[in-house]
Amino acid sequence: MPEPDSTLSERLFSRSERVPETSTIAFDGPRSGGEPHIAPYVDGAHLPGFYRLQKRAFWRWQGTDSIEIEATLARIAAAPGPRSVDGWLDTVAEYKRGNWVFEWSQLGAECYQAGMALASSDRVRARRTLLAATRYFALASYPHLKGDPLSLQAQLLANQAYRQAGQLLPVPLKELSIPYHGKEVQGYLHLPTLDKASPLVIVSGSLDSLQLDFWRFYEEYLAPAGIAMLTVDMPGVGYSSHWPLVQDSSRLHQAVLDYVPRIPWVDERRVGLLGVRMGGNVAARLAFLEPFKLRTVVSIAGAANLFFTECERFMQTPPMLRDTIANRMGMQSNDWEQLFYRCQGLSLKTQGLMRHRTTVPIFSIGHRRDFICPEQDIQALAASSRGGKALVLDKMPLFEVYGVALARARDWLQAHL
């Protein structure tokens, strides 16, 4: 294992002063920080003074310290200096104190150095500290826009910390490189044991998340149940940034599914998919396209239909999420109405898939007040499969909802795998 490197972030960010700020990446020209008619975004508070959705509940659930979150956001908000958009506090233009990437990366670098120093004496504390570094660097990269140099460098550091933490597991983390159209789809394979072939769940998140975000789900829910986890980035994100998001949203995951029989530590006869947000769209899509390779699918707040087909709903999308969707499709977010027509093809109902029932049981989970996956979509997705089930949540605070949703997802996977 390499020696701790105190200059890690300094080296990678050495030329950061001259690169564009995140909110300028996917929108061409000047923009206003005032955005009226924004939908209530259930899993992340849209604060008028911030460009980024503040997913505090999710960050806390991942293990990030609440006090550290608030202290960092306060430093960002109070920082002097020009911002790319006057109305957004988290758009400090230069890589310095107050810049979003700078603040979170400093915390990540401190944890990385401390974790590496502990690696030879206390593996458990070292792993925990390196995972904290992973979370901080991933937060620095958020929302992980392609073409954002600062974000890319933070992602490199996040993945480096994650790999180091993975080597300190009882069963060391394995990295898979799966050939696809002249390139490779990269994923992290987490195994509960090497003594026997384990059932497998392939996991992907939303368009503003990385595959690194699911560590706690594995550690607390899947590993104790004896289920292996293979994480895969969504098209246009992270390791999958080579491929844009298109109507065939599941093509990368389909390649991964085809590759599963070549993985020696998992049981190819017991494979499921779990996806969050757009990852839920992908998981459900494969329930229709690959019924003989999948035992079950879990869609959590999956963007199945109405978000892509109801113009009024689509127009309520917050600015950061607009940029994220456009960026994954290789576009700019300026003409949001035009993007609506491009995105209609992502609807599973428009594609004709939800008009018949798949034999793969789908467990559809969502929140009653979520505008991306409203209750109608939650129920419709479950009804489009034989043996499907819907779980509609309406409880606050969201911190508790995450635990309920993932525990029920784990129980469903155990029963079907």
Backbone torsions as a table, in degrees:
resi	resn	phi	psi	omega
1	MET	NA	134.4	-175.2
2	PRO	-66.0	158.8	179.1
3	GLU	-71.3	153.6	175.9
4	PRO	-57.6	140.4	-177.2
5	ASP	-121.3	100.8	-175.7
6	SER	-70.5	-16.7	-177.8
7	THR	-103.3	16.6	-175.4
8	LEU	-55.4	-57.2	-177.2
9	SER	-68.9	-33.3	179.5
10	GLU	-62.4	-41.6	-179.2
11	ARG	-66.0	-46.8	-175.5
12	LEU	-71.9	-29.1	-177.8
13	PHE	-102.1	17.2	-170.8
14	SER	-62.3	-25.3	-178.3
15	ARG	-113.8	24.4	-171.4
16	SER	-73.1	-16.7	-175.2
17	GLU	-63.3	-23.5	-172.4
18	ARG	-104.3	12.8	-177.5
19	VAL	-101.7	158.5	-178.5
20	PRO	-68.9	152.4	177.8
21	GLU	-84.3	151.9	-168.4
22	THR	-54.5	-43.5	-174.7
23	SER	-69.1	-6.8	179.1
24	THR	-99.0	-3.1	-171.7
25	ILE	-71.6	-47.9	-170.6
26	ALA	-108.1	11.0	178.4
27	PHE	-131.4	125.5	-174.7
28	ASP	-91.3	116.8	177.4
29	GLY	100.1	-179.1	-179.8
30	PRO	-68.7	151.2	178.5
31	ARG	-139.3	162.1	-178.4
32	SER	-101.2	143.3	177.6
33	GLY	-79.6	-10.6	179.6
34	GLY	-92.1	115.2	-178.2
35	GLU	-125.3	99.6	179.6
36	PRO	-75.8	167.9	172.5
37	HIS	59.8	42.7	177.4
38	ILE	-89.6	137.0	-179.1
39	ALA	-69.9	153.3	172.0
40	PRO	-68.0	109.0	-174.3
41	TYR	-93.5	102.2	-164.4
42	VAL	-60.0	-43.0	-174.2
43	ASP	-92.5	11.2	175.1
44	GLY	-164.0	124.9	-177.2
45	ALA	-70.8	125.7	173.3
46	HIS	-85.6	105.0	178.4
47	LEU	-95.1	129.2	-177.2
48	PRO	-54.9	-28.8	-177.4
49	GLY	-87.8	3.7	-177.3
50	PHE	-127.5	141.9	172.5
51	TYR	-73.9	-45.7	-176.3
52	ARG	-80.7	141.3	171.3
53	LEU	-65.5	131.9	-175.5
54	GLN	-93.3	89.8	-177.0
55	LYS	-86.7	57.8	-175.3
56	ARG	-58.1	-42.4	-177.9
57	ALA	-61.6	-41.8	179.2
58	PHE	-68.3	-41.5	179.6
59	TRP	-63.5	-40.0	177.7
60	ARG	-65.9	-41.6	179.5
61	TRP	-60.8	-36.4	178.5
62	GLN	-65.9	-20.5	179.4
63	GLY	118.0	0.1	178.5
64	THR	-72.1	132.7	-175.8
65	ASP	-64.7	130.4	-176.9
66	SER	-61.0	-41.2	-179.2
67	ILE	-64.4	-39.9	179.4
68	GLU	-65.6	-38.9	178.1
69	ILE	-60.2	-51.3	-176.5
70	GLU	-66.2	-38.7	179.3
71	ALA	-64.6	-40.8	-180.0
72	THR	-67.5	-43.3	178.2
73	LEU	-63.8	-34.4	178.1
74	ALA	-66.8	-40.7	177.4
75	ARG	-63.2	-40.5	178.9
76	ILE	-63.8	-44.5	-177.0
77	ALA	-66.9	-35.7	-174.6
78	ALA	-88.8	-6.4	-174.2
79	ALA	-66.0	139.2	174.2
80	PRO	-80.1	175.6	175.3
81	GLY	106.3	158.0	-178.2
82	PRO	-66.8	146.6	176.6
83	ARG	-117.4	151.7	179.8
84	SER	-63.0	-36.3	175.9
85	VAL	-128.6	119.8	-173.8
86	ASP	-57.2	-33.8	-176.4
87	GLY	-81.8	-4.3	-177.1
88	TRP	-117.0	118.0	-175.1
89	LEU	-67.6	-27.1	-174.5
90	ASP	-94.0	30.0	179.8
91	THR	-122.8	34.4	174.6
92	VAL	-54.0	124.5	-165.7
93	ALA	-71.7	-33.5	-176.3
94	GLU	-100.2	155.4	177.7
95	TYR	-79.8	91.4	-177.3
96	LYS	-159.3	-175.0	177.7
97	ARG	-51.8	130.3	-178.9
98	GLY	99.0	-23.0	175.3
99	ASN	-70.9	135.1	-174.9
100	TRP	-55.2	-49.8	-176.8
101	VAL	-66.0	-40.6	-179.3
102	PHE	-60.6	-49.7	-174.5
103	GLU	-62.4	-48.4	-178.4
104	TRP	-71.7	-33.3	179.8
105	SER	-67.9	-34.3	177.0
106	GLN	-61.8	-43.2	177.5
107	LEU	-64.1	-41.2	178.9
108	GLY	-62.1	-42.6	-178.9
109	ALA	-64.4	-39.7	178.2
110	GLU	-62.5	-45.3	-179.8
111	CYS	-68.0	-37.7	-179.8
112	TYR	-62.4	-47.4	-179.1
113	GLN	-62.8	-43.3	179.6
114	ALA	-65.0	-40.7	179.9
115	GLY	-64.9	-42.4	179.4
116	MET	-66.3	-33.8	178.5
117	ALA	-67.3	-27.3	-179.0
118	LEU	-88.0	-11.2	-168.7
119	ALA	-57.1	-34.6	-176.3
120	SER	-88.8	-13.0	-175.1
121	SER	-114.7	-30.8	-176.5
122	ASP	-146.5	89.1	-173.4
123	ARG	-63.3	-36.0	-178.4
124	VAL	-67.2	-48.8	178.0
125	ARG	-65.7	-37.0	178.9
126	ALA	-62.2	-45.4	179.3
127	ARG	-62.2	-44.4	-179.9
128	ARG	-61.8	-41.0	-178.9
129	THR	-71.0	-38.1	177.6
130	LEU	-68.2	-33.6	175.8
131	LEU	-68.7	-34.2	174.2
132	ALA	-63.3	-41.5	176.3
133	ALA	-60.1	-41.3	177.9
134	THR	-57.9	-47.0	-178.6
135	ARG	-63.2	-41.9	-179.4
136	TYR	-65.6	-44.8	179.3
137	PHE	-66.0	-36.9	177.1
138	ALA	-65.6	-37.8	175.4
139	LEU	-64.7	-37.6	177.2
140	ALA	-60.9	-36.5	-178.0
141	SER	-77.6	-25.0	-175.0
142	TYR	-54.5	130.8	9.5
143	PRO	-95.0	26.6	168.8
144	HIS	62.8	47.8	-178.6
145	LEU	-77.1	132.9	174.1
146	LYS	-65.3	137.3	-178.1
147	GLY	90.3	2.8	177.8
148	ASP	-100.4	103.1	-174.2
149	PRO	-59.1	-41.1	-180.0
150	LEU	-64.2	-42.4	179.0
151	SER	-62.0	-43.7	-179.1
152	LEU	-61.5	-42.3	-179.5
153	GLN	-66.7	-38.2	176.3
154	ALA	-64.9	-37.3	176.7
155	GLN	-62.6	-40.6	177.9
156	LEU	-58.3	-43.4	179.5
157	LEU	-68.4	-39.6	178.5
158	ALA	-61.3	-45.1	179.8
159	ASN	-67.6	-35.8	177.3
160	GLN	-63.1	-45.4	178.7
161	ALA	-64.2	-39.0	-179.1
162	TYR	-65.1	-42.3	178.8
163	ARG	-64.2	-40.4	178.5
164	GLN	-64.7	-42.8	177.2
165	ALA	-62.7	-38.8	-178.9
166	GLY	-64.0	-27.6	178.6
167	GLN	-74.4	-11.2	-179.8
168	LEU	-99.7	7.8	175.9
169	LEU	-77.6	156.0	174.7
170	PRO	-54.5	-42.5	169.5
171	VAL	-111.4	108.1	-173.8
172	PRO	-55.9	143.6	177.8
173	LEU	-58.2	140.2	177.8
174	LYS	-114.3	141.5	178.2
175	GLU	-107.7	128.3	-179.9
176	LEU	-109.1	139.9	173.7
177	SER	-122.5	109.2	-171.5
178	ILE	-105.9	118.3	-177.1
179	PRO	-61.4	137.4	176.7
180	TYR	-157.8	112.4	175.8
181	HIS	50.0	49.9	175.3
182	GLY	81.1	-4.1	176.5
183	LYS	-123.6	-164.0	179.9
184	GLU	-135.4	138.7	169.8
185	VAL	-92.7	120.5	-176.5
186	GLN	-102.8	137.1	179.6
187	GLY	-144.0	159.2	176.8
188	TYR	-103.4	127.0	179.8
189	LEU	-106.2	121.2	179.5
190	HIS	-107.8	124.5	-174.5
191	LEU	-119.3	131.4	177.5
192	PRO	-76.3	-23.9	-178.4
193	THR	-160.3	158.8	172.4
194	LEU	-110.5	0.6	-175.6
195	ASP	-74.7	-24.3	-179.6
196	LYS	-153.8	163.5	177.7
197	ALA	-71.6	128.3	-176.6
198	SER	-98.9	149.7	168.4
199	PRO	-62.5	153.8	-172.4
200	LEU	-128.0	138.3	168.8
201	VAL	-121.1	128.1	176.9
202	ILE	-92.3	125.3	-169.9
203	VAL	-120.7	134.6	174.5
204	SER	-141.0	153.8	-176.8
205	GLY	-108.0	-151.9	-177.8
206	SER	-86.2	-179.7	-179.2
207	LEU	-75.1	-10.0	177.5
208	ASP	-113.9	27.5	178.2
209	SER	-132.0	164.0	176.3
210	LEU	-112.1	161.1	179.9
211	GLN	-66.0	-13.4	177.9
212	LEU	-69.8	-14.4	-171.4
213	ASP	-75.0	-5.5	-170.8
214	PHE	-107.6	15.4	-178.8
215	TRP	-58.2	-47.9	-176.0
216	ARG	-65.1	-35.7	177.0
217	PHE	-58.8	-40.9	178.2
218	TYR	-68.8	-50.8	-172.9
219	GLU	-62.9	-40.8	-173.3
220	GLU	-95.6	-21.8	-173.8
221	TYR	-118.7	-51.8	-173.7
222	LEU	-80.2	-47.6	-177.4
223	ALA	-57.6	-47.3	177.8
224	PRO	-61.8	-24.0	178.5
225	ALA	-87.5	-0.5	179.0
226	GLY	76.1	23.8	-177.7
227	ILE	-106.7	129.8	176.3
228	ALA	-79.3	154.6	179.5
229	MET	-129.9	129.3	173.6
230	LEU	-116.0	115.8	179.9
231	THR	-94.9	144.1	-179.2
232	VAL	-140.0	133.3	176.8
233	ASP	-73.0	150.0	176.3
234	MET	-72.7	157.4	176.7
235	PRO	-54.1	134.5	179.1
236	GLY	85.9	0.0	-174.6
237	VAL	-125.6	141.3	169.8
238	GLY	53.8	-129.3	-179.7
239	TYR	-67.4	-15.0	179.5
240	SER	-101.9	19.6	-176.0
241	SER	-69.7	-12.7	178.7
242	HIS	-65.3	-26.7	-172.4
243	TRP	-113.3	128.7	178.8
244	PRO	-75.2	160.5	173.4
245	LEU	-76.1	124.7	179.3
246	VAL	-132.8	179.6	-179.2
247	GLN	-57.3	-37.2	175.0
248	ASP	-79.3	66.8	-171.6
249	SER	-65.7	-18.2	-173.6
250	SER	-102.0	12.1	-171.5
251	ARG	-66.1	-35.9	178.3
252	LEU	-68.6	-42.8	-179.3
253	HIS	-69.0	-29.8	175.8
254	GLN	-66.1	-38.6	176.4
255	ALA	-64.7	-39.2	176.9
256	VAL	-63.7	-43.7	179.4
257	LEU	-61.6	-39.7	177.5
258	ASP	-65.1	-27.4	-176.4
259	TYR	-82.8	-19.3	-173.8
260	VAL	-51.1	-41.9	179.7
261	PRO	-59.4	-16.5	179.9
262	ARG	-90.8	-1.6	178.4
263	ILE	-91.3	114.2	-170.0
264	PRO	-71.3	-18.8	-171.6
265	TRP	-96.8	0.5	-177.3
266	VAL	-122.4	157.9	-180.0
267	ASP	-93.3	107.9	-176.3
268	GLU	-65.0	-14.2	179.7
269	ARG	-86.3	-9.3	-177.9
270	ARG	-129.1	78.6	-176.3
271	VAL	-125.2	134.3	175.5
272	GLY	-129.0	168.9	177.0
273	LEU	-125.3	139.7	172.5
274	LEU	-131.2	128.5	-179.6
275	GLY	-135.7	147.0	178.3
276	VAL	-114.4	134.8	179.8
277	ARG	57.7	-118.2	179.1
278	MET	-67.2	-26.8	173.5
279	GLY	-63.0	-30.7	175.4
280	GLY	-68.7	-35.1	174.3
281	ASN	-60.2	-46.2	-179.5
282	VAL	-64.2	-45.8	-178.5
283	ALA	-61.8	-45.7	179.9
284	ALA	-66.2	-37.8	179.5
285	ARG	-59.4	-41.6	-179.7
286	LEU	-73.2	-21.4	174.0
287	ALA	-62.0	-31.3	178.0
288	PHE	-85.1	-37.1	-173.2
289	LEU	-85.6	-27.8	-175.2
290	GLU	-128.8	56.8	-175.5
291	PRO	-66.4	-20.9	-177.6
292	PHE	-90.0	-8.5	180.0
293	LYS	-106.0	-8.6	-175.5
294	LEU	-120.2	140.1	174.1
295	ARG	-88.0	-36.7	-177.0
296	THR	-164.0	166.5	178.8
297	VAL	-138.4	140.2	172.9
298	VAL	-119.2	124.5	176.6
299	SER	-114.2	117.9	179.1
300	ILE	-106.5	112.9	-178.5
301	ALA	52.7	41.6	-175.3
302	GLY	-68.4	134.1	176.6
303	ALA	-79.3	89.9	-171.0
304	ALA	-96.1	-44.4	-171.8
305	ASN	-150.3	-63.9	-166.7
306	LEU	-62.8	-34.7	178.8
307	PHE	-60.2	-33.9	-176.9
308	PHE	-89.9	-13.4	-172.5
309	THR	-117.8	-14.7	177.0
310	GLU	-101.2	109.9	-173.8
311	CYS	-59.8	-44.0	-178.9
312	GLU	-60.3	-40.5	178.0
313	ARG	-65.0	-46.9	-177.7
314	PHE	-61.0	-36.0	-177.3
315	MET	-70.5	-13.5	178.6
316	GLN	-85.1	2.2	-176.4
317	THR	-62.8	130.0	178.6
318	PRO	-63.0	155.0	-175.3
319	PRO	-54.8	-44.9	-178.3
320	MET	-61.9	-41.8	-179.4
321	LEU	-69.2	-33.6	174.2
322	ARG	-59.6	-47.4	179.3
323	ASP	-60.9	-40.8	-177.5
324	THR	-63.3	-47.6	-179.5
325	ILE	-63.3	-47.8	-179.9
326	ALA	-60.6	-43.1	-178.7
327	ASN	-60.8	-41.2	179.4
328	ARG	-66.9	-25.5	-179.1
329	MET	-92.8	2.0	-179.8
330	GLY	74.8	30.4	-176.4
331	MET	-128.2	176.5	171.4
332	GLN	-101.9	155.6	-173.8
333	SER	-93.4	5.7	-175.5
334	ASN	-57.2	-51.2	-178.2
335	ASP	-93.7	83.6	-173.9
336	TRP	-70.4	-30.2	178.1
337	GLU	-66.3	-40.3	177.3
338	GLN	-65.1	-37.5	178.3
339	LEU	-65.5	-31.5	176.2
340	PHE	-58.4	-44.2	-179.6
341	TYR	-68.4	-32.4	176.3
342	ARG	-69.2	-35.0	-175.2
343	CYS	-80.9	-14.9	-178.7
344	GLN	-57.6	-31.0	180.0
345	GLY	-68.6	-12.8	178.4
346	LEU	-80.5	-13.5	178.8
347	SER	-65.9	127.6	179.3
348	LEU	-66.6	-29.4	178.3
349	LYS	-72.8	-41.7	176.6
350	THR	-60.2	-36.1	177.9
351	GLN	-72.7	-8.2	178.6
352	GLY	85.5	5.5	-174.4
353	LEU	-78.7	-32.9	-177.4
354	MET	-86.6	5.8	-179.8
355	ARG	-86.6	-8.4	172.5
356	HIS	-134.9	167.8	-174.2
357	ARG	-98.9	132.6	174.9
358	THR	-85.1	153.8	177.5
359	THR	-79.2	-10.2	179.1
360	VAL	-83.8	118.9	-179.7
361	PRO	-66.7	127.9	-179.5
362	ILE	-107.2	126.6	172.2
363	PHE	-99.8	110.7	-175.0
364	SER	-105.3	118.0	-176.5
365	ILE	-118.3	138.7	176.8
366	GLY	-167.5	176.0	-179.1
367	HIS	-106.6	135.7	-174.8
368	ARG	-55.5	-31.7	-173.4
369	ARG	-102.6	21.0	-177.5
370	ASP	-91.4	127.4	-175.3
371	PHE	-82.0	-18.8	177.9
372	ILE	-80.3	-38.5	178.4
373	CYS	-130.3	78.6	-178.7
374	PRO	-69.5	169.4	-175.8
375	GLU	-56.3	-35.7	-179.9
376	GLN	-59.7	-40.5	178.1
377	ASP	-72.0	-37.8	178.0
378	ILE	-57.3	-47.5	-178.3
379	GLN	-69.9	-41.3	-177.0
380	ALA	-64.4	-38.2	-179.5
381	LEU	-66.3	-42.6	177.9
382	ALA	-65.1	-38.7	-178.1
383	ALA	-71.3	-15.3	-178.5
384	SER	-87.5	10.6	177.2
385	SER	-133.2	150.5	175.9
386	ARG	-77.7	126.5	-177.6
387	GLY	79.2	12.2	-180.0
388	GLY	-73.1	163.6	-178.4
389	LYS	-148.1	144.9	177.4
390	ALA	-113.9	141.6	173.3
391	LEU	-127.2	110.0	-178.5
392	VAL	-103.3	116.1	-177.9
393	LEU	-96.9	146.1	179.7
394	ASP	-141.8	19.8	-173.2
395	LYS	-98.0	145.3	171.2
396	MET	-123.4	153.7	2.1
397	PRO	-77.2	161.8	-176.2
398	LEU	-63.9	-27.0	179.9
399	PHE	-54.4	-39.0	179.7
400	GLU	-76.4	-32.3	-177.9
401	VAL	-63.7	-38.3	179.4
402	TYR	-56.4	-47.4	-178.5
403	GLY	-62.0	-43.2	179.5
404	VAL	-62.6	-48.9	-177.1
405	ALA	-60.9	-45.0	-175.8
406	LEU	-74.4	-33.2	175.6
407	ALA	-65.0	-41.4	178.4
408	ARG	-68.3	-37.4	176.7
409	ALA	-62.4	-43.7	178.1
410	ARG	-59.9	-44.7	179.7
411	ASP	-61.4	-41.3	179.6
412	TRP	-63.9	-45.5	179.6
413	LEU	-63.2	-41.9	178.3
414	GLN	-59.9	-42.7	-177.1
415	ALA	-67.9	-31.0	-174.1
416	HIS	-101.4	-15.3	178.4
417	LEU	-103.7	NA	NA
